[in-house]
Amino acid sequence: MPVLTSKQLIRDFGAKSDCATTTLPAIYNRFTHKSSEFKQWRSENPTLNKLNTFLKETYAVKQPQKMVFALQVYYALLLRSLAKHALEQDFSGWDDGYLAFDHLDCTAIEQRLKTYTIADSPPDTLKALHHDLFPLKLRHAFGETYTPDWLAEHLLNRLDYDGEARLIDPACGSGTFLALAVRRMKARGKSLDEILAQIAGIDINPLAVLGAKVNLILSMPDAFRVQPDALQSLPIYQADSILSPPNVGLFDVVVGNPPWINWETMQPTYRAATRPLWERYALFLHRSMDSILGSSKKDLAMLMTYHSMDTYLKDGGKLGFIVSESTLKAAGASQGFRRFQIGDTPLCVHHVDDLSHIMPFKEMNTHAVAIVLGKGQPNRYSVPVTLWKKPKRGKSLNPQHSLEQIQSQTIRIDMTAIPIDRNDITSPWVIGTPNVQGAIQKLIGQSIYEGHAGAYSGGANGVYWLEILAQDDNLVTVRNIVRGGKTKIPQVETQLERDLIYPLLRGTDVNRWDAKPSVHMLMVQDPIKRHGYDENWLQRHYPLTYAYLHQFKDILLRRAAMKRYFRQTLPFYSMFNIATYSFSPVKVVWHGMGRREMRAAVITSVDGKAILSNQAMHPAISLEDETEAHYLAACLNSLPFEFALLSHTQVGGKSFAPPRILKHLRLPPYAAQIPLHSALVACSRSAHEAISQGQSVADIEAEINQLAAELWGLTATELADIQAGRMLLR
């Protein structure tokens, strides 16, 4: 008889199994789109409407949302049948709301399960089956990210959890942390009653709650067979642990992997309901234009961290959560997070595991950290940080591997973290080995130079981004570039007046020592008034441009940023983050997102028109003097500056090198009479020329690094330490 394992469950009940291919169509056909159960389910899952295209491509049925509903019902029936088989007795289960469809035929499921031998199973045996049945995009829509067992095991170790303390997971999913905690309690000889009195789990998703309950049964089937009454009081609660926390008391340990859901993607009703809590915990910052340019990425995990410590954790207790690296390094709400204070109660950061380089969630490009916080103790810097690295880039870690296997496949480096601004505890953390922290301090300070994000269409690039097909003295034949945008925009070919069309850098147009625009942008923003040119003026002077924009009026008015930041009386084609600096003839531009090295280059006007940069993708310093620009490009691309950047931003993430880096890293003002500055200018010019000729810049960059060390007063030892440290952080 087969033993219950993850692989066996997938083989017998996974998406491609005989059981699924016969049972799923039967469930799908059992319900109509008017069935009360399906209608209720749809009302509770509005985010699926955004996935209609994906669902149609994935499920070849007329009503793909109903197939998702059928999948959930199938999984629920399987879980309930599994519990029944594990208990070796009839099992009516719990009140699962719309997921309890006992009247459906489970014969195929139950017949197969009868062949299974169920002893105490490994923790969270169900996780792999859930991943097999529900595609990644679907899990994201439901806010589901399940933690690998090895990572949950490690976090429990960081919390010094030995099975004695009272523990809760306020976002328990299918119960990974709870199942591992039960294993430790059993090792200490705890009885079933003692175990159930010492753990609790909460999840808003009824399917996750059912999975967590079944996982508990599978962890202790013999004990539940002896005490079947305990099934009616399992401490797993279906509730919103933030808005409607169940009355479960206080715990010594709070642990989990809270949902990573951005404020922008939350349902408006949920944003409104939780807003008082964001404000209570001082997580609401950046109410201005910064919030649409990447400075205010509020993440629900931040709120759950503070609320969980406030609601569920005893004074003196510890919380261990897996959160985004942005909580340590980003601006906006992350600054509020780094106050580490709830009212008069201080919070202490005991330890951080930086997992951003090993990507522990196999299917997701997430920059994760595991943070352990204590309640009731003031925070002290520096904070101990452990950086996890793979010896070589490439193959991802297997989430099915044990903690011991993962540790054998990785290296761990002890580092420390301090705020980049010693006078502002909310400023981004600088993370590095102790021997380089002093060197980094020599670069810290505010520059006189100011970085700016590039031009922002407000989510309608397909209207403003243009491909030039032909041109004469006054008119340009263009086609708007619609591929890649989230908003569906019709593609048209038309003629426009050339005056308002500017070269634009996009995507990979910016590289180290080289930047060339590949597209153009229609620029209809008044840089002085900071909104669109007056409609009457535009219609009179540029009638073709106005007519082109007018056909997209409804689309442009629906832009969320338009509704939020501009009055209805202002021109419907108004744009964002455009001012006089946008039209400077000379700029130093760099790649601000998704990179692991600094990539800066000098750009100058093309045919008398300034080159525009692209929102947060390409921040820039606007200048008038090309010589000064080359000095700054050399500084930005130098090893010391790059290392200081890597140490306090999200390497490879969306907040890698935002415009605000110059608020924390000091670029000495250019002075033409200083030979060191002139030498850096010459090196930058040589590097730009070498790249344009396809030549190596290794020797030039080595010279720049030596000059930059002199510029910031670094010793030879410090420069060598920075060189070694950069290899760890990239």
N, C-alpha and C positions, 0 to 999 in steps of 0.2 A: 504494500500500500504506500502511495506517495506521502512524504512528509510535507507539512505546510511550510513552504518557502516562497519568497518573492518570485523567483523564476517559475515555480510550479503554478502559482496563481496566474501569472501572465500567460503561460502556456495554455491553461485550461479556460481562463475567463477574460483574457486580454482582448484588445480591439479586433485582432485577426483570428481569434479562437472560434471553433465551431459553435460554442455556446453563445457567444456574442452575436455572431452572424445570423443565428436563428431567433434568439430571444429579443434582440433590439428591434427588428422590424415588427414583431408582434406587439411590442409596447408602443412603438410609433403609431401603428394602425389602430391601437386601442383607444387613443384619444384624438378628438378633433380639435381644430383651432378654437372652437367655442367651448370646449370642456372647461368646467370651473377650475379644475386642478391646474390645467395648463395656463389659463388666464391669470390665475393668482401667481403662478410662478413667473410669468412674463412681467407682471407688475412689480415683482420684487427683484428683477434683474434687468433694469433698463439699459445698463451699459452694453448689453449684447447687441443693441441696435447699431452700435458703431462697428460691429464685426460682421455685418450682413454679407459683405463681399467675400470675406474670408470663409464664412460658414457655407456659402453657396459653392465655393470652390472645393471645400473639404468634404461636404456631404451632398451627394447627388440625389437630393430629394426636393420636393416642392416646397416644403416648409423646414428649412434647416434649423430654425430655432426650436422647433418641436423635436427634432432629432437630438439636440442638446438636452432637452428636457427628458427624452427617453433614456439617454445615457445616464443621467443622474438617477432616474428611477431604477434602471438596471443595476447601477452600482449600489444603491440603497438596498435593493432586494438581495444582492449578493452578500452585503455586509450582515444583514439580518439572518440570512440562511447560514452564514458562517458562524454567527454567534449561537444559533440553534444547534448546529452540529458540534461546536466546541463544548456546549453544556450537556449534550447527549440527552436532551429532553425537549419537549415542546416549548417554544419560546415565542411569546406574544410581543416581547420587546417593550420599547418605550413609545411614548406619544411623539412621533416624529413629524407631526403636521402633515403636509402634503406629500411627504416622502414615504408615508406608511401605506403601501398599496398591497395589503395582504390578499386582496381578491385576485391579484394577477397570478398567472401560472408560473411557478418557480420550479417546475419538475426537472427541467434540464440542469438547472443550477444545483438542486438538492441531490440529484442522482450522482452527479460528478463528485460533490463534496463527501458523499458517503464512502468514497474510496480513500479519503484522506485520514492520516493519523495525526492527531493534534496533541502535542505535548506543549510545554511552555515554549512559545515561539520567540524568535529574535525580536528586539524592539522594532516597532512600526513596520511590520511585515507588509502592510497594505500600501505603503508609499509608492513603491515601484509600479504596482498595478494601477494606481490612480494616475500616475504620469503616463502610463501606456494608453489609458482610455481617453484622457483629456489632453488635447494638444496644448502646447505652451501658451499660445495666444488666448486660448479659452481659460486657462488657469489664471493668466494675468487679469482677464476681465473679471474674474471672481475674487481677485486679490489673493491668490493662493501661491505661496512660495514655500515649499517644504524643505526643512533643514536636513542635510546629510547627517547620518548617525554619528560619524566621526567628529563633526563640528559640534553637535549637541553634547557629545561626551566630553570634548575638550572644554566647553564652556562650563559644564558642571564641575569639572576639575578646577577651573579658575575660581569658581565660587566656593571652593573647599566643601562641596556638598558630599556628605558621607552617608546620607540616608536617615539622618536623625532629625534634621530641621524640617519645619513646615514649608511647603513649596507650592507655588502657583504659576501657571502659564496663562496669561491673559489673552493670548492669541494662539491657542494650542493646536490649531489645525487637526491633523489626524493623531496627535498625541505623541510625537517623537520624544520630547523632553520628559513627558510624564512616564512613558514606558521605560526610559532609561533610569529615571528616578526610582521607579518601582523595583527595577533590578537591584539597585543599591540597597533599598529597604529590605528586600528579601534576603540579601546577603547578610544583613544584620539580624535576621531571624524575626522580622516583624510579621505579625499576624495580618490577615485580610482586614480586620476592623481597624487595626492601627494604621495600615497603609492608607485606607480610604479616608481616615481622619486627618492625614497629614498632607494630602495632595488635593489640588483642584485645577481645573482647566476651564477656560471660557473661550467660546468662538461664536461669531455672529452667523456663521454658515451652518445650517442644520445638517448638511451632509458631512461636514468636518466633525461636528459633534458626534454624529453616529459612528464615524470612523474611529474617533478617540475612545469612545466607549467599547467598541469591539476590540480595539487594540489592548485595552485594559483586561478584557476577558481572556484574550489570547495570551497575555502575560501571566495569568494565574488561573487557567481553566479548572484545575483540580480544586482550588479553594472555592471557586464560585459554584462548582457542583455540590460541594458540601454546604455552602451557605447561599442558596439561590435567592433568599430575600434581599441580599446585599445588592442585587441587580437593580432594585427599585430606587436606590439612593446613591448611585454612582455620582461622584462630585465633578461631573462635567456639565457645564451649563451653556445653553444656547442663549446668548445675550450679547449686546454691544457693550464691551467692557469699558468703554469710555463714556457713552451717554446713559447707559442703563446698567451699571454694575450690580451684579447680584450681591446679596448680603452674605459674604463668605468670611468676614473677619480679616485679621491681619496675619501676615506671613513673615517668616524669617528670610525667605529667598523668593525673588521674582525672577523668572527666566523665560526666554522665548525669542522668537523671530517675528517682531511686529510687522504689519503690512507696510510696504513701501509704496505709498500712494501720494502722488503730488497733489497739492491744493488745487491746481488747475484742472485735474481730471476727476475730482470729487463731484458728486451730485450737488447742485446748488443748495438743495435743502439740507444736505449734510454739512456743507460749509457754514451755512447760517446757524445750524444747531450747535456746532462745535466752536464757533467763533469766540464766545465768551471764555472758553477754556484756553484757547490760544492767547487771548489777552491776559487772562489770569496768570499764566505762566510766563508772560513777557516774551512770547515767541512770535509776536506780530511786529515786524520791522519793515522798513522800506515801503512806504505807502505811495511812493512817487513813480516816475517813469522807470526807475531802476527795476521795479518788479517785473516788467515785461521784457527786460533785457538781461535777465538771468541772475539778478542780485537777490532775489527773494523766493527761492525754491523751497517752499514749506512742504515738509514731508510728514505724513500722518505718524510715522514711526517716532518722530521727535515728540509729538504730543502724547503718544501712548507711553513713551518713556517717563515723562514727567507725571502724567496722570497715574500711572501704575505705582510709581514711588509714593505719590501722595495718598493713593486710595488703598493699596494692598500691602504696602511694606511697613514693617515695624521700624521704629527708631533703632538704629544699630544694625539693621538688616542690610542685605546686599541685593542688587539687581544686576543681572547679566543679560544683555540684549545684543542681537546682531542688527546693526544699523548701517547706514550709508557712510562712506568716508567723508561725505560732504558735511556731516555734523561736526567734524573736527576742523575743516579747512574752508568751508564756504562762508559767504556773507549772508545777510538777510536773517531768516529764522534761525539759522545755525548759530548766529551770534547770540541770540537769546538763549539757545540751548547751552552755550558755553558759559553762561552765568553760573550754572550749577548751584542754583538756589531756588527753593520753593517757599515763598513767604519769608519767614524768619529761620527756616530750616536749611542748613547748608548741606551740600552734596559733595562727596569726595570721589574722584576718579582713582580707583585702585590699580587698574591695569587696562591696557588696550592691546588687542591683537590686530595688527594691520594685515588683512587678508586680500588686499586689493590687487596684489601681484599674482595670486594663485587662482583667483576666480572660483570660489568654492561651489557656486551654483552652476552646474555644468552647462545648462542651456541658456544662461543669462549673462550678459556682459555687465555684471554688477561690481562695483567697488565697495566691498564690504569690510567692516571692522566689527570685532566683538569687544564690547566695552563693559567693564564691571564697575558699578557705582555703589557707594555706601551712603546711607542716610544718617544725617546727624553729625557728620564730621566735616570741617572746612577743607576745601581742596587746597593742595599744596603742589607747587611746581618745583622741579620737573616731574612729569608723569612717566612712569615706565611703559615703554611700548615694545612689543615684539613684532618684528617684520618677518613675514613668511614669504619665502621665495622658492621657486623651482630652480634647480641647478642650471637647467636649460629651458628656454622657451619652447613651446610646441604643444605636445599632447596634453590635454586637460586631465585633471585628476579624476579618478573614478569615484563617484559618490558612494558606491557600494563598499569601498575599501574601509578597513578598520582604522582607528586612530593611529595605531602602531604602524600600519602600512603607509598612511599619509605622512607620518613623521619621518619615515625612512626615505620618502620620495621628495622631501623638502628640506630646506635649511632655514634656521630661525636666527635672527640677528637682534641682539639687545640694543635698543635705542632709547632716547628720551624725547619728550615733547614739552615745549614751552610756548606761550603766546608770542607771536612775532612782535607785538607792541607790548613791552613790559608794563606800560601804563594803562593798558586796556585788556582785561582778562577775557573779553569776548572776541578778541582778534584771532585770526587763523593761527593754528598751531604750526610751529616749525618742528619737524621730526628729523632727527639725525642721530648718528652715533655721538657719544659724549665728546670725542676728540674734535669734532667739526663744529659744534655749537658755537664756540668762541669765534671761529672764522666767519661763520654766517652773520654774526652780530656786526661785523665790520661793513656789511652791505645793507644793513637794515636802517631804514629812515625814509622819509617822504621825499620824492623827487620834485624838483621844480617843474619837470615835464609832466604833462597830463595825457593819459591814454583815453581814447574815446572808442566806443563801439561804432561799427559802421552803420550804414543806412539800413533801415528796417521798414519793410512794407506792411507790417502788421499781420502777416499771414496770407498775403496775396502776391507772392513772387510771380505767379503765373500771369499777372496783369502787367507788372512793372519790368520784369526781366525780358530782354528782347534779343533776338538774333537778327543781325543786319544782313539782308539779302542783296540789296543794291542801293546805290545812292548817287545823287547829283549835287549840284551846288546848294540847294535849299531843302530838298526832300529826301527822305530815307525810306526805302521799302523794308519793312520789318515783319517778323513773325514772333509772337509771344511764346515764351518757353514754359510749357505747362507740365512737363514730366517731373515727377518727384514730389509734387506738392500734395498736401493733405486735402486741400479744397479743390473740387472739380471746377475747372475753368475752361471755357471753350477756347480753342486755338484759332487764331485768325491771322491773315496776312493783309497788311494795309500800308499806306504811306503816312508818314508823320513828318512834322517839321523837325529839322535836325538840331535846333538850338537846345532842346531840353533832353537830349539823349547823351548819356555819359558812359565812358568805359567802366566796367565793374569787375572786381575780383570775386571769384566764387570758388568754393570747394578747394581743390588741389592747385589753384592758380598761385598760391603763395608757398614758396619753398625757402630753404636757407640760401641767402644771397641772391635770390631770384624771384621775381613776381611779375607776371604778365596777365593782363585781363583777357578773359576769353568770351565775355558776353557784354551786353550793355544794359543800362537801366534808364527808364523814363523817370526823370526827376522833375516833379511838379510841386515841390515844397519850397515855401518862402523861408530861407535860412535865418532871416531876421525875426519874422513873426512866429516862426516855428509851427506853422500849419500850411495847408495847401494854398497855392496862389488863388487870389480872388477869382471866382467863377466867371464873372463878367469879363474880367481882364483876360483870362485864359481863352475864353470863347472868342474874344475879339482878335487877339494877337496870334493864337494858335488853334484855329478852328478844327483842324484835323486831329490834333492831340485831344482836344476836349471831346470831340465826337467819339474817338476811340475809347476814352475812359468812361463816357456816359453809358456805353453798352454794357459795362460791368458795374454799374452803379449799385444794383442790389447786392452784389457780392461784396463790394467794398464797404457798404454800410453795415453788413452783417459781421464784419471783423470785430472780434471781442475787444481788441485794443481800441478800436475806433469808438465803440460804445462807452468804453471806460474813461478815455482820456480827452475826448473832444466833444464839444457841444454840437447839437444837431444842426445848428446854424452855420457851422464851418464847412468848408468844401469837403465833399464826400470822398475825395481822393487824397486827403491829408495823409502824411506819412510820419515816421517816427525817427527820433535820434538823428536829426539833420539840423546842422547849424553852419555858421560861417566856416568852422574848422573843417567841415566835410569837403570844402572846395579849395583847400590849401594846395598850392602847386607842387609841394614836396611833402612826402610822408615817409615815416618808417612804419612798416606794416608787419604784423607777425601772425602766425597761425595760433588761434586762441583756444581751439577745442580738439580733443581726441589725439593729441600728440604726446610723444615721450621725450622730445628734445625741443629746444627753442629754434624756431625757424623765422628769422627776421630778414627783411630786405628793404631796400630803398626804392621808392617809386616816384616818378615825376610825371607831369602832365603829358597827355598825348594829343597832338594837334590842338594845343591850347586849352584842353579841357582836363580838369583834375580827374584822377582815377578814384572812383569810389570804392570803399571797402564794404564788406558784407556783415552787418550786424555783429554779434558776438564771435562769429567765426574768424573775423579778421580785425582785431583792434588795431589802432594806429596812433602815432604821434604826429600831429600836423605842424609843419614847419614852412619857412620861406627859403631857407638856405640848404642847398644840397650837401655842402661840406659838413655842416652840423649833423645832417641826417646820416652820413656815413660814419661819423664818430659814434652816434647812438647805436647804429646797426652793429658796429664792432662790439660795443659794450653789451648789447642784448644777447648776441651770439657767443659771447665769451663763456668759458667754463665756470668762472666764479658766479656770474649772474645766473646762468642756467641751473647751477646746483642750488643756489638760494631759492630759485623758483620751484624746482622739483621738491624741495624740502617742505614747502608750505601750501602746495596746490594739489589738485587731483590729477596725478600723472595718467595720461591716456583718457581722461574724462572730459566732461563738458565744461568744467571749470578749471581747465589746465592753466591757461594764461590769459585771464580776463583783463580788461582795461585797468582795473583797480590795483594790479600788481605794483604800479608805480607809486601807490600810496604807502607801500611797505618796503619797497626796495629802492635804494638811492642811486640815481644816475648823476654823477658829478656834472655840474654845468659845463658846457663846452666853452673853451677859451682858445682862440686861434693862436695866441702867442705861446702856449704851453707845448713844448716839443712832444711830450707824451701823447697829447691829444692829436697832434698832427700825425704822429706815427700810427695811431689807431685809424685815422681817416685813410691814410695810404693803404693800410692793410685791407680795409673794407672795400676800397675801390679795386684793389687787386683781386679780392675774393669774388666780387661781382663779375669782373672781367673773366676770371678763370672759369667760373661756372658757365658763363655764356659761351665759352670755347670748349666746354666739355672736359676741362682739366681738373686735376685734384687740387683741393684747397688744404690738405693736411698740414703742410709746412706753414702756410699762412695762418691757419687757425692756431697752431702751436705758438707762433709769435704773438698772436692776439692774446692768448692765455697768459703769457708772461707779462705783456704790457698791462693787461687787466689786473693781474695780481699786484703790480706796482701801483696802479691807479687806486685800488682799495686798500693798500697797505698790508697785503698778505705776505707771510713768509714763505720760503720754499717748502717747508714742512707742511704748512697749512694748504698750499696749493696741491701738494701730493696727496694729502688726506682728502681733499675735495675731489680729486680725480678718482680715488678709490671709492669714495662715498657715492659719486654719481653712478657708478656701475651698479650699486645696490638699489638705487632709487628708480632707475630707468626701466 
